[in-house]
Amino acid sequence: MTHKPNLHGRMLWRNRGFWAVVAILALPLLLGAWKGAAGQSINPNYVERIQDGKTKKPEILTWFGDPQEVKRTPEGVVYIYQTFRAKQGGLQKDTRDIKPAADTPFQLEENLKMKPRKADPTQELESSLIIRFKPDGETVQSHQYQRF
């Protein structure tokens, strides 16, 4: 008795591999649905879907991703999303002081200390979305969207 190759099994495996590749390629698109191709943006169509008192946190995270800032207040959690655009007038010259290489370990330590980062002078606020959750932390209490 001769053994015939299992063509059905091979086709099934190829289909699984194909769908696995499709899923892997589609995942970043689904997870980053709120981000525009040229940078981050807040999609107004998703903002319109938010219903105060009804929309849940998983939907917000699906539509907009992780917030840039999270505040915890006695009233509940607040998510803040902001997008920026380049200021009109082009790029400005970087005026930060650049220190020469250190000769001693003490000087090296001083040069490596982290300094607070200032706002980027070449960027301005384009849009802002503030979402306040109820004390349960799962349901949207209110939201505010602005374009500047």
Order of alpha helices (4+ residues) and beta strands (2+ residues): alpha-beta-beta-alpha-alpha-beta-beta-alpha-beta-beta
